[in-house]
Amino acid sequence: MDLLPGLRQRRLHSTLVVVQVALAMVLLSSSGLLSLSLVRLQQVNLGFQPDHVLTFPVSLPNQRYPQTRRAAFLQDLTGRFETIPGVLSAAAGAQMPLLGGVSRTALSNIAGQEIPGSRRTGIAFSSITPHYFRTLAIPVKRGRDFTDGDNAGAPAVVIINEAAARQHFPSRDPIGQQITPGMWNGSGSATQPRTIVGVVGDVKLQGIGQRAVPTVYWPVAQIPSDSNLHVSLRTSANPLDLIAAVRDRLHAIDKDMPLYGVQPLSEAVRSSLVQPRHTAILVAVFAGLALVLTAVGLYGVIAYSVARRTREIGIRMALGAAEGDVLRGFLGHGLKLGLAGVAIGLPAALGAAKLLRTLLYGVGSQQSVLFAAGGGILVVVALAASYIPARRAARTDPTLALRLE
């Protein structure tokens, strides 16, 4: 009479273990995807060198610093910073990689060809001072950098990045071509066509995992920025050691201007990886717990099965069954439960990968390898958890087992 309840209980336990294995499969594969994505993000070419760069924002109130005064102020400020021992170069720009939003405009004319409004595409822009690319170690691929001679009275010039060159000049050299950004200059009149004098490397502006966007740069002396700017200093030593000297130079020009938000640019890079790292760690912890629960569950199911089938084992061994046969039988049972859980968990893991796709970077071709690795780990765990009770069953003394029954 107790056979049916025992059979139902064994089936219930086995079902729960299969569910545990399936859940572990989902968590293991998700953990692997997030961890690999984090590794890929850490290997991304940012397009600039953040090490030994100190950066901070500068607020220029319009009442004290109208657009006509901003270029002179920034030239004086960066020049004073470059006199600090240990500072290799200093610059300012409306956009700093990874430190804020991206301003966008559109090009109304490209190489003399008027672009209809419906066909104009967005392009990021930034007003910068000379030495900006040198300070951030952004390579100038073709043409030249801005100089102090690119002032308000000089010919209007711009520099574009490689993404903009590929988009707007796919089959010709952009150097010497003219574009007309849909912007206004400091005097309020419509900006004129501007000649491209250089092409620089692509930079990750908004996020490490995002694609570089087409970008146009122009001298702040020709089109002053109407927003806050970010100052950057490339140093030969620890950037934080220069904060006091930076404050002195700043207050020597304007004693009322606050120095705030000072940080190494490398810290901004690390901060952009905090969320992916925390997510990967959290999922990895749950995956580890799921593995432990899976091992405990499999051990319990096989141990319970051995305890319930002690007399059967004794009879089989009395009739000549070898220890290896008994061992393989219980290991096979554990393996079947593990494989069943993997089979059920695989579609769920694929679904979880689709849900995580916005958090992943550079792992597309490795997904199948990670799924296979997760399944392999679970199979190994299933065999390991089943081995101890299976080994105990294989060493059962037939005489003692029959006597106990």
VOGU-3710 file (C-alpha; in Angstrom, 3 decimals, decimal comma):
1> mdllpglrqr> 0,000/0,000/0,000  2,964/2,347/0,548  4,385/1,854/-2,936  2,136/4,379/-4,677  2,702/7,227/-2,189  6,440/6,540/-2,339  6,386/6,554/-6,127  4,459/9,810/-6,195  6,904/11,364/-3,758  9,889/10,274/-5,844
11> rlhstlvvvq> 8,278/11,717/-8,977  7,517/14,975/-7,181  11,092/15,260/-5,975  12,410/14,450/-9,430  10,164/17,100/-11,004  11,380/19,724/-8,549  14,993/18,844/-9,326  14,358/19,149/-13,066  12,863/22,614/-12,463  15,908/23,555/-10,376
21> valamvllss> 18,240/22,426/-13,158  16,241/24,420/-15,718  16,397/27,538/-13,540  20,116/27,045/-13,024  20,528/26,733/-16,797  18,853/30,113/-17,305  20,883/31,826/-14,577  24,180/30,239/-15,639  23,799/31,228/-19,275  22,649/34,746/-18,339
31> sgllslslvr> 25,592/35,128/-15,982  27,962/33,982/-18,703  26,510/36,420/-21,227  26,685/39,373/-18,830  30,214/38,515/-17,705  31,448/38,167/-21,284  29,706/41,425/-22,191  31,523/43,161/-19,315  34,852/41,804/-20,559  34,075/43,020/-24,089
41> lqqvnlgfqp> 33,174/46,498/-22,773  36,470/46,703/-20,914  38,282/45,920/-24,169  36,475/48,547/-26,271  38,590/51,126/-28,065  37,230/54,400/-26,662  38,916/56,531/-29,304  40,703/58,572/-26,620  43,111/57,953/-23,740  41,477/58,697/-20,353
51> dhvltfpvsl> 44,540/57,982/-18,190  46,299/60,999/-16,646  43,520/63,390/-17,659  41,833/65,689/-15,140  38,471/67,126/-16,149  35,877/69,462/-14,679  33,008/71,675/-15,937  33,214/75,450/-16,163  30,059/77,551/-15,908  30,146/80,825/-17,818
61> pnqrypqtrr> 27,164/83,044/-16,899  25,954/85,008/-19,921  25,817/88,242/-17,912  29,557/88,149/-17,161  30,732/86,120/-20,113  28,783/86,932/-23,276  29,679/84,850/-26,296  32,050/87,513/-27,591  34,227/87,123/-24,450  34,174/83,372/-24,027
71> aaflqdltgr> 36,882/82,466/-26,506  39,340/84,943/-24,956  38,539/83,699/-21,460  39,081/80,054/-22,439  42,325/80,864/-24,241  43,607/82,656/-21,147  42,403/79,891/-18,830  43,898/76,962/-20,745  47,115/78,898/-21,257  47,452/79,420/-17,491
81> fetipgvlsa> 46,737/75,747/-16,836  49,534/74,753/-19,213  51,999/76,653/-17,001  51,298/74,278/-14,102  54,243/71,895/-13,605  53,124/68,428/-14,661  50,458/69,636/-17,124  51,291/68,590/-20,683  48,347/70,279/-22,401  44,973/71,829/-21,575
91> aagaqmpllg> 41,809/72,339/-23,580  38,075/72,893/-23,293  35,099/71,599/-25,208  31,322/71,666/-25,105  31,275/67,858/-25,152  33,439/65,537/-23,090  33,333/61,789/-23,804  31,117/59,847/-21,373  30,361/62,941/-19,250  27,097/64,205/-20,630
101> gvsrtalsni> 24,520/64,379/-23,360  25,291/64,985/-27,008  24,173/68,152/-28,801  22,977/67,571/-32,354  22,303/69,620/-35,438  21,883/68,866/-39,148  23,842/69,750/-42,268  21,863/71,894/-44,689  24,535/71,816/-47,401  27,258/69,264/-48,141
111> agqeipgsrr> 29,950/70,001/-50,733  27,755/72,580/-52,450  24,693/70,335/-52,579  21,637/71,605/-50,742  20,061/68,935/-48,535  16,230/69,019/-48,353  14,875/69,204/-44,841  13,280/65,754/-45,092  16,661/64,182/-45,927  18,805/65,899/-43,329
121> tgiafssitp> 20,269/63,533/-40,754  21,455/64,436/-37,284  25,115/65,050/-36,536  26,691/65,655/-33,121  28,627/68,893/-32,704  30,996/70,485/-30,231  32,794/73,826/-29,873  36,376/73,191/-28,798  39,617/75,040/-28,147  42,970/74,231/-29,750
131> hyfrtlaipv> 44,838/71,279/-28,180  41,533/69,481/-27,503  42,456/66,436/-29,581  46,014/66,384/-28,246  44,804/66,587/-24,643  42,410/63,658/-25,033  44,811/61,785/-27,351  42,223/61,658/-30,142  44,198/60,929/-33,308  44,061/63,336/-36,246
141> krgrdftdgd> 43,741/60,909/-39,157  43,913/63,404/-42,018  44,435/67,110/-42,422  45,249/69,291/-39,422  44,152/70,263/-35,938  42,744/73,658/-34,944  45,242/76,386/-34,077  45,096/79,759/-32,343  44,878/81,247/-35,839  41,378/79,774/-36,322
151> nagapavvii> 39,764/82,805/-34,738  36,725/84,943/-35,500  38,476/86,792/-38,326  39,870/83,669/-40,030  38,150/81,486/-42,651  35,377/79,343/-41,168  36,655/75,800/-40,595  35,496/72,539/-39,072  36,884/69,098/-38,299  34,773/65,957/-38,663
161> neaaarqhfp> 35,239/62,467/-37,305  35,621/59,298/-39,367  31,967/58,331/-38,873  30,886/61,624/-40,479  33,415/61,151/-43,287  32,055/57,677/-44,025  28,479/58,908/-44,007  28,824/62,096/-46,046  31,977/61,505/-48,106  32,087/57,750/-48,742
171> srdpigqqit> 33,946/57,966/-52,048  35,981/61,194/-51,860  38,414/62,988/-49,605  36,515/65,333/-47,262  39,521/67,621/-46,732  38,793/70,926/-48,452  35,080/70,190/-48,875  32,542/72,556/-47,351  29,538/71,849/-45,155  26,915/74,150/-43,673
181> pgmwngsgsa> 25,762/73,168/-40,187  22,269/74,255/-39,317  23,479/76,487/-36,504  23,848/80,147/-35,593  27,116/81,859/-34,826  27,830/84,175/-31,918  26,503/87,269/-33,666  23,149/85,675/-34,303  23,370/85,502/-38,079  23,065/82,274/-40,037
191> tqprtivgvv> 26,349/80,434/-40,116  28,174/80,275/-43,437  29,644/77,255/-45,225  32,650/75,942/-43,334  35,673/74,183/-44,835  36,716/70,775/-43,511  40,386/70,948/-42,527  40,775/67,688/-40,666  39,371/64,228/-39,925  39,805/62,744/-36,441
201> gdvklqgigq> 39,183/59,296/-35,001  35,793/58,224/-33,700  35,122/58,690/-29,986  32,605/57,006/-27,698  30,601/60,040/-26,607  27,497/58,658/-24,907  28,401/55,174/-23,735  31,122/52,579/-24,077  28,762/50,069/-25,626  27,247/52,484/-28,147
211> ravptvywpv> 28,436/53,112/-31,669  30,399/56,256/-32,455  28,126/58,899/-33,971  28,984/61,297/-36,824  30,425/64,415/-35,203  31,549/67,861/-36,344  33,884/70,076/-34,304  34,427/73,791/-34,762  36,673/76,327/-33,024  35,065/77,949/-30,021
221> aqipsdsnlh> 36,620/81,225/-31,219  34,421/81,069/-34,343  31,216/79,660/-32,861  31,252/80,167/-29,069  29,367/77,588/-27,036  26,229/78,825/-25,302  26,428/76,059/-22,695  28,850/74,981/-19,992  32,160/73,617/-21,163  34,391/70,869/-19,844
231> vslrtsanpl> 38,041/71,628/-19,244  40,547/68,800/-19,541  44,212/68,675/-18,560  46,627/65,948/-19,604  49,206/65,431/-16,901  52,454/63,558/-16,429  51,596/62,598/-12,825  48,540/61,832/-10,708  45,880/64,309/-11,918  44,387/64,686/-8,435
241> dliaavrdrl> 47,668/66,107/-7,144  47,132/69,202/-9,314  43,724/70,275/-7,995  45,137/72,998/-5,728  47,195/74,497/-8,552  44,198/74,350/-10,887  42,072/76,205/-8,322  44,734/78,895/-7,947  44,944/79,479/-11,714  41,153/79,590/-12,039
251> haidkdmply> 40,673/82,061/-9,195  43,492/84,220/-10,516  41,193/84,968/-13,481  37,834/84,916/-11,683  37,819/84,550/-7,900  34,060/83,966/-7,893  34,111/81,026/-10,296  33,618/77,747/-8,396  35,730/74,677/-9,042  33,458/71,631/-8,864
261> gvqplseavr> 32,969/68,213/-10,405  36,705/67,610/-10,605  37,575/64,017/-11,464  40,049/61,974/-13,480  38,581/61,069/-16,842  39,507/57,447/-16,149  37,033/57,547/-13,254  34,261/58,450/-15,688  35,179/55,385/-17,731  35,061/53,188/-14,626
271> sslvqprhta> 31,746/54,724/-13,576  30,206/53,850/-16,934  30,994/50,182/-16,191  29,524/50,154/-12,672  26,000/49,154/-13,702  27,081/46,318/-16,047  29,491/45,039/-13,374  26,844/45,073/-10,616  24,323/43,322/-12,856  26,830/40,622/-13,792
281> ilvavfagla> 27,795/40,056/-10,147  24,169/39,859/-9,006  23,206/37,311/-11,642  26,400/35,326/-10,946  25,483/35,115/-7,245  22,012/33,800/-8,085  23,532/31,355/-10,558  25,875/30,068/-7,838  22,976/29,624/-5,430  21,013/27,803/-8,114
291> lvltavglyg> 23,947/25,449/-8,676  24,135/24,664/-4,944  20,391/24,028/-4,757  20,593/21,828/-7,846  23,399/19,752/-6,338  21,559/19,410/-3,013  18,322/18,488/-4,779  19,946/15,832/-6,959  21,783/14,381/-3,994  18,530/14,207/-2,039
301> viaysvarrt> 16,600/12,551/-4,868  19,226/9,853/-5,451  19,752/9,294/-1,705  15,995/8,953/-1,201  15,764/6,525/-4,111  18,587/4,419/-2,641  16,913/4,357/0,769  13,563/3,302/-0,705  15,116/0,603/-2,910  17,482/-1,001/-0,397
311> reigirmalg> 15,761/-4,409/-0,563  15,626/-4,290/-4,382  19,337/-3,507/-4,501  20,063/-6,377/-2,127  18,077/-8,823/-4,247  19,783/-7,689/-7,477  23,223/-8,025/-5,963  22,331/-11,418/-4,445  21,358/-12,528/-7,933  24,749/-11,488/-9,302
321> aaegdvlrgf> 24,487/-7,791/-10,160  27,888/-6,127/-10,019  28,672/-2,954/-8,081  29,333/-1,179/-11,363  25,855/-1,998/-12,638  24,228/-0,510/-9,552  26,513/2,532/-9,664  25,778/3,169/-13,335  22,038/2,761/-12,749  21,808/5,511/-10,131
331> lghglklgla> 24,285/7,763/-11,917  22,195/7,333/-15,042  19,092/8,381/-13,119  20,824/11,552/-11,924  22,134/12,217/-15,409  18,647/11,878/-16,900  17,286/14,414/-14,439  20,125/16,784/-15,282  19,680/16,418/-19,042  15,908/16,877/-18,725
341> gvaiglpaal> 16,460/20,127/-16,821  18,989/21,332/-19,404  16,593/20,510/-22,248  13,791/22,446/-20,568  16,055/25,313/-19,514  17,659/25,869/-22,923  14,603/27,525/-24,573  14,108/29,595/-21,425  17,783/30,620/-21,539  17,379/31,701/-25,178
351> gaakllrtll> 14,380/33,780/-24,174  16,318/35,344/-21,302  19,153/36,211/-23,717  16,678/38,102/-25,902  15,420/40,033/-22,875  19,005/40,912/-21,939  20,072/41,988/-25,412  19,945/45,697/-24,494  22,473/44,990/-21,710  24,842/42,901/-23,830
361> ygvgsqqsvl> 27,750/43,981/-25,968  29,831/41,913/-28,358  28,620/38,441/-27,355  26,459/37,454/-30,331  28,724/34,799/-31,814  29,601/33,319/-28,393  26,054/32,631/-27,199  25,982/29,019/-28,363  29,339/28,340/-26,681  28,082/29,810/-23,400
371> faagggilvv> 24,867/27,778/-23,559  26,874/24,606/-24,197  29,207/25,449/-21,317  26,266/26,045/-18,977  24,695/22,742/-19,951  28,027/20,954/-19,493  28,495/22,412/-16,017  25,032/21,246/-14,994  25,670/17,731/-16,309  28,899/17,575/-14,299
381> valaasyipa> 27,067/18,847/-11,194  24,344/16,223/-11,718  26,893/13,397/-11,928  28,888/14,702/-8,957  25,783/15,095/-6,774  24,572/11,610/-7,719  27,889/9,867/-7,197  27,960/9,709/-3,364  24,506/8,071/-2,884  25,081/5,924/-5,983
391> rraartdptl> 28,411/4,734/-4,563  26,717/3,945/-1,266  24,117/1,880/-3,119  26,827/-0,014/-5,025  28,476/-1,004/-1,725  25,276/-2,355/-0,205  25,717/-5,682/1,602  23,017/-7,967/0,101  22,656/-10,037/3,286  22,300/-6,974/5,488
401> alrle> 19,863/-5,337/3,063  17,593/-8,407/3,015  17,801/-8,756/6,806  16,818/-5,118/7,290  13,757/-5,607/5,134
//
